[in-house]
C-alpha cells in the first residue's frame, strides 16, 4: 500500500511536473504557430460566451484559492487571526462559488462541443480529452467541497508544500479520502497533458493589454 502511495504522491507528481515543463518548451520550439486556443468562436458564439466566461472566472479563482490556501502555511494565517476552522470555512464557501463555476463552465463547454454540429465536425480527439479532463478535475473538486468536509490543512496542504520544496512527505496522504486522492492525481495528469493541448494558450494571456499606452484617434477635416 505504501508503494502505491509513494508512486502516486512522489513519483507521479514529479513525473507530471517534468512533462509539464519540458513539454511546454518542446511545444513552443516545434509548434510555435500552433500555440493558441484554436478558438471556435466564429462557428458559434452565444453558447461559448456563457460557458467560457463562467469557466474562466471559476478556474482562475479556484487556482488563486488553491495557491493561497494550500501553499501558504497555516501558521501565517494564524498570525493574522485566521485559525484553521475559519480558514476551512472560507475555503468551503469560496469553493462553492469558484469551484461550482469552474465545473458548470466546463460542463457547458463539453455539451456545446458535443451538441453543436459545426463544432463537433471540427473537433479533435484532443479537444474532447481536454474538456473531459477539466470536467473530471473540477467535478471531483466541487464534490469534495460539497460532500468531502475533510480537514486538509494538516495533510494535503503540507504534502503539496513538501513537493514544491523537494522534500516529499507521501505519508501525509495515507489517511486522505479516496475522492481527494483521485482529484489530485487527475489534476496532475491534466497538468502533464496540458502542453500538448489547447490549454497552452493560458501562457499567452494578453496581460500587456492593461498597461499599454492609449491609442489616440484624431479626426482630420480635409480642406475643401
N, C-alpha and C positions, 0 to 999 in steps of 0.2 A: 504493500500500500504506500509506503514511504517512497519507493522507487517511482511509482506513478505520480505521486505528489511532487517529487523533485523534477521529474520530466516536465510536468505541466506548469510548474511555478518557478523553475530556474532555467532549464534548458530552452523550453518553448519561448518564454519572453525574450531572451537574448537572441534566439534564432530569428524571431519575427522583427525585432528591432534592427538587427543586422540587415535583413532583407529590405526593411523599410528604408534605411539609409542608402545602401548600395543600389537598391532598385531604383530609387529616385535619380541617383547620379547616372546610372546606366540609361534610364528612360530619357533623361534630358540630353544626354550625349548622342544617343542613337535615334531619338524620335522627337526632336525639339518642335517640329511642325505639328505633331500630334498632341502637344502639351496643351490640352484645352478640355472643356466640359462637354464637347460635342452637343451643343445645345440643340434642342428640337423645338424651340420657341416658334420658329416660322411655320411649323406644321400644326401646332395647336398651342394657344397662348393662355386662354382663360383658366383651364384646369391646372396648368403648370404654375400659374401665378399663385394660386391658393396653396397648392402642395409645396412648392419650392419656398414660398415665404414662411409658412408655418414651420417647415423642416429646418430651414437655415437659422431662424431665430432660436428654435428649440435646441438644435445641436450646438450652436455657439454658446448659449447659456449653460447647457449641460457640460460642455468641455471646460468652461470657466469655473463652474461649480466643482467639478472633479479636481481640477488643478488646485483651487483654493482650499477645498475641504479635505483632500487626501494627501497632498504633497506638503502642506504646512502642518507641522506637529501640533498636537492638541495643547501642549504647554504654552504655545504662542497665543492661542485663543484664550486659555485660562488667564494669561497675563493681562488681557484686555477685558476680562469679566465675562467671557463666554465659556461656560463649562460644557462638559460632554453632552449632557441632556439637552441643553439649549442648542448646541451645535447640531445634534441629531434632529431636533425639531425643525430647525431652519432647513436642513438638508431634505427633510420629509416634504415640507410644503413647497420648496423650490423645485424639488424633484417631480412633484405632481404637475407643476406648471411647465417647466422646461422639458422634462422627460416625456410628459404626455404630448407636448407639441412636437418634439422630435419623432416620436413614434407615429403620431397621427399623420404628420407630413410625409414620412417615408412610406406609409401605407397608401396615402393618396397618390404619391408618385408612382408606386408599383401598379396600382389599379389603373392609372392613366396609361401606363405603358402597355398593359395587357389588353385594355378595352378599346383604346383608340386605334382604328385600323391603320392609319398612316404612320402612327408612332410605332406600332407593332411591326409593320413592314420594314422599317429602317433600323430596328433594334438588333443588337448583337447579344450573343450569349453572355458576354462580359457585362453588358448593361443589366441583365437580369440577376446575375450573380452579385453585382454591386448592390442593387436595390434589395434583394432578398437578404443579403448580409446586413444591411442597415436596419431592415425590419426586425431581424432576429436580435441584433445587438440592442437596439433601442427598446424593443418589446420586452426583452429579459430585464433590462434596466428598470423599465417602468413597472414591471411585475414585482421586482424586488422592493421598489419604493412602496407600492400599494400593499403587498402581502408579506414581504420579507421581514421587515422590522428587526433586522439583525444589527447588533452594535458593531460597526466596522472600525471604530477609532482605535481599538487595541488589537486588531487583526489585519484586515485588508489594507488599511491606511499605512501602518508601519511596514507591511510587506512591500507595498509599492515604493516607499521611500528606500527600502533596502535594495530593491532592484536598481533604482536610479543611482544610488551611491556605490553600486557594485559590491555590496555586502549582503547577498541574498539570504533571506531567512524563511525558507519554504515551510518550516514548522508552524509558522503563524497561520498558515492556510488550512491546517489539518481539521480544525473544528468549524470551518466556514460552510454554510449550507450549500448544497449542490447547485441551486439556481444562481447563486453568486459566482461560483466557480465557472459554470458554463458561460455566464455573462462575460467574465474576464477573459476566458480562453477564446471565445468567439470575437471579442473586441480585438484581441491580439492578432487573431487570424485575419480580420478585416484590415488591420494596420499593415500586416505583411503583404496583403493583396493590393492595397491602395496604390502603390507605384505603377501598377500595370492596368489601372482603371481610369475612369474619368475623374476620380477623386483628386488627381494631381492638380486640378485647377484651383484648389484651396491655396496653393502656394503662389498663385498669380492674382490674388485678390487686389483690386485697384486701390490700395491704401494711399498711394501718392495722389489720388484724386482730390482728397480733402485739403492738403496743404498747398496745392498747386496755385499758381498765380491766376488771377481773374483774366478771362479773355474779354477784351473790350471791343465792342462793335460800335462804330461811329457812322452816323448817316451822312452821306455826302450828296449835296444837291448840285447837279450838273448845271453849268452856266448855259443859258439859252442865247 
